[in-house]
């Protein structure tokens, strides 16, 4: 599922470069749907950012904002996970 989601994101990026924004959104949406069942936060972050930018280019500010907010939430989750992993153990009580 992770690899397929990544493939759809790459396809979306290629379509966007060609100016095919509607097709790019469809491909990015497929990638988004595939990653929702995984815990892969970096992929979710990339896809949400791509969808936000694509909708912005289409003038769909409501969806652009929605995916930008989701992108920010994923970044906060990644940051929190990183803090928990790198938090030093207490040496004294």
Backbone as numpy.savetxt, mean C-alpha at the origin, in Angstrom:
# Nx Ny Nz CAx CAy CAz Cx Cy Cz
0.15 -15.71 -2.91 -0.68 -14.53 -2.91 0.19 -13.27 -2.91
1.28 -13.30 -2.13 2.17 -12.14 -2.04 2.80 -11.84 -3.39
3.27 -12.88 -4.08 3.91 -12.67 -5.38 2.91 -12.18 -6.42
1.70 -12.72 -6.37 0.67 -12.30 -7.31 0.29 -10.84 -7.07
0.18 -10.46 -5.81 -0.09 -9.06 -5.47 1.00 -8.14 -5.98
2.25 -8.57 -5.83 3.38 -7.80 -6.33 3.36 -7.67 -7.85
2.95 -8.73 -8.52 2.86 -8.71 -9.98 1.79 -7.72 -10.43
0.65 -7.71 -9.75 -0.40 -6.76 -10.09 0.04 -5.32 -9.83
0.82 -5.11 -8.79 1.32 -3.76 -8.51 2.28 -3.31 -9.60
3.16 -4.20 -10.04 4.09 -3.86 -11.13 3.33 -3.57 -12.41
2.30 -4.36 -12.69 1.46 -4.11 -13.86 0.80 -2.75 -13.76
0.29 -2.42 -12.58 -0.34 -1.13 -12.35 0.64 0.01 -12.60
1.86 -0.14 -12.12 2.88 0.90 -12.32 3.18 1.10 -13.80
3.27 0.00 -14.54 3.53 0.09 -15.99 2.36 0.77 -16.70
1.15 0.40 -16.33 -0.03 1.01 -16.95 -0.10 2.50 -16.65
0.25 2.89 -15.44 0.24 4.30 -15.06 1.26 5.09 -15.88
2.43 4.50 -16.10 3.46 5.17 -16.91 3.00 5.39 -18.34
2.11 4.53 -18.80 1.56 4.67 -20.15 0.33 5.59 -20.17
-0.03 6.10 -19.02 -1.19 6.99 -18.93 -2.52 6.26 -18.89
-2.49 4.96 -18.69 -3.72 4.15 -18.62 -4.15 4.03 -17.17
-4.66 5.14 -16.63 -4.95 5.21 -15.21 -6.10 4.32 -14.78
-7.14 4.20 -15.59 -8.25 3.31 -15.22 -7.78 1.87 -15.09
-6.98 1.41 -16.06 -6.45 0.04 -16.00 -5.50 -0.11 -14.81
-4.71 0.93 -14.55 -3.75 0.90 -13.44 -4.50 0.78 -12.11
-5.60 1.48 -11.99 -6.40 1.40 -10.75 -6.97 -0.01 -10.58
-7.46 -0.59 -11.65 -8.01 -1.95 -11.57 -6.94 -2.94 -11.12
-5.74 -2.83 -11.70 -4.65 -3.73 -11.32 -4.22 -3.51 -9.88
-4.13 -2.26 -9.47 -3.74 -1.95 -8.09 -4.81 -2.43 -7.11
-6.08 -2.32 -7.50 -7.16 -2.83 -6.65 -7.05 -4.34 -6.46
-6.67 -5.05 -7.53 -6.48 -6.50 -7.40 -5.34 -6.80 -6.45
-4.26 -6.04 -6.55 -3.13 -6.21 -5.63 -3.57 -5.93 -4.20
-4.36 -4.89 -4.02 -4.87 -4.51 -2.70 -5.71 -5.64 -2.11
-6.61 -6.18 -2.90 -7.48 -7.27 -2.44 -6.65 -8.50 -2.05
-5.63 -8.81 -2.83 -4.80 -9.97 -2.53 -4.00 -9.81 -1.25
-3.58 -8.59 -0.94 -2.75 -8.39 0.24 -3.56 -8.21 1.52
-4.86 -8.04 1.43 -5.67 -7.82 2.63 -5.66 -9.03 3.56
-5.45 -10.21 3.01 -5.46 -11.41 3.85 -4.07 -11.76 4.39
-3.07 -10.95 4.04 -1.71 -11.22 4.50 -1.30 -10.19 5.54
-0.23 -10.46 6.22 0.31 -9.51 7.18 1.44 -8.68 6.60
1.58 -8.68 5.30 2.68 -7.99 4.62 2.42 -6.48 4.56
2.91 -5.77 5.56 2.62 -4.35 5.67 3.32 -3.51 4.61
4.54 -3.88 4.23 5.24 -3.08 3.21 4.50 -3.10 1.88
3.95 -4.25 1.51 3.18 -4.33 0.27 1.91 -3.49 0.39
1.24 -3.58 1.53 0.03 -2.79 1.74 0.33 -1.30 1.64
1.47 -0.90 2.18 1.88 0.51 2.15 2.09 0.96 0.71
2.81 0.17 -0.07 3.10 0.53 -1.47 1.83 0.60 -2.30
0.94 -0.36 -2.10 -0.29 -0.41 -2.88 -1.20 0.76 -2.52
-1.34 1.05 -1.24 -2.18 2.18 -0.81 -1.63 3.49 -1.36
-0.33 3.65 -1.35 0.28 4.87 -1.89 0.02 4.97 -3.40
0.17 3.85 -4.10 -0.07 3.84 -5.55 -1.53 4.20 -5.85
-2.45 3.59 -5.12 -3.88 3.88 -5.35 -4.20 5.34 -5.05
-3.63 5.87 -4.00 -3.85 7.27 -3.67 -3.39 8.17 -4.81
-2.21 7.92 -5.34 -1.66 8.73 -6.42 -2.48 8.57 -7.71
-2.91 7.35 -7.99 -3.70 7.11 -9.20 -5.05 7.83 -9.14
-5.71 7.72 -8.00 -7.00 8.40 -7.86 -6.82 9.92 -7.92
-5.72 10.41 -7.38 -5.44 11.84 -7.43 -5.28 12.30 -8.88
-4.57 11.52 -9.67 -4.38 11.84 -11.09 -5.71 11.82 -11.86
-6.64 11.03 -11.39 -7.96 10.94 -12.02 -8.91 12.03 -11.51
-8.48 12.77 -10.51 -9.34 13.81 -9.94 -10.35 13.27 -8.95
-10.18 12.02 -8.53 -11.08 11.41 -7.54 -10.46 11.63 -6.16
-10.72 12.80 -5.62 -10.08 13.20 -4.37 -10.57 12.41 -3.17
-11.81 11.98 -3.20 -12.35 11.20 -2.08 -11.58 9.88 -1.92
-11.44 9.13 -3.02 -10.69 7.87 -2.95 -9.20 8.10 -2.72
-8.66 9.17 -3.31 -7.25 9.50 -3.09 -7.00 9.73 -1.60
-7.89 10.46 -0.96 -7.77 10.73 0.47 -7.91 9.45 1.29
-8.88 8.62 0.91 -9.12 7.37 1.63 -7.87 6.50 1.63
-7.24 6.34 0.46 -6.05 5.49 0.39 -4.83 6.17 1.01
-4.79 7.49 0.99 -3.69 8.19 1.67 -3.79 7.97 3.17
-5.00 8.02 3.71 -5.20 7.75 5.15 -4.80 6.32 5.50
-5.19 5.37 4.65 -4.83 3.97 4.87 -3.31 3.81 4.82
-2.68 4.48 3.86 -1.22 4.46 3.73 -0.57 4.94 5.03
-1.08 6.03 5.58 -0.53 6.56 6.82 -0.74 5.60 8.00
-1.88 4.95 8.06 -2.14 3.97 9.12 -1.17 2.80 9.04
-0.89 2.35 7.83 0.04 1.23 7.66 1.44 1.66 8.09
1.84 2.89 7.75 3.14 3.39 8.18 3.23 3.40 9.71
2.15 3.82 10.37 2.15 3.82 11.83 2.29 2.40 12.39
1.64 1.43 11.76 1.76 0.03 12.19 3.20 -0.46 12.01
3.80 -0.13 10.90 5.19 -0.54 10.63 6.11 0.08 11.67
5.91 1.35 11.95 6.74 2.05 12.94 6.60 1.42 14.32
5.36 1.11 14.70 5.11 0.51 16.01 5.76 -0.88 16.10
5.64 -1.66 15.05 6.28 -2.99 15.04 7.79 -2.86 15.15
8.36 -1.89 14.47 9.79 -1.68 14.51 10.24 -1.28 15.92
9.48 -0.42 16.56 9.80 -0.01 17.94 9.79 -1.20 18.88
8.79 -2.05 18.72 8.68 -3.21 19.61 9.84 -4.17 19.41
10.29 -4.33 18.16 11.40 -5.24 17.88 12.72 -4.71 18.40
12.89 -3.39 18.36 14.18 -2.80 18.70 14.24 -2.21 20.10
13.22 -2.46 20.89 13.18 -1.96 22.25 14.15 -2.78 23.11
15.08 -2.15 23.77 16.04 -2.91 24.60 15.34 -3.52 25.80
15.81 -4.66 26.19 15.27 -5.35 27.36 15.67 -4.59 28.62
14.81 -4.66 29.61 15.16 -4.04 30.89 16.26 -4.88 31.55
17.28 -4.19 32.03 18.35 -4.89 32.73 18.11 -4.94 34.22
17.38 -3.94 34.73 17.10 -3.88 36.15 15.61 -3.71 36.37
15.13 -4.20 37.48 13.71 -4.00 37.84 13.56 -2.80 38.71
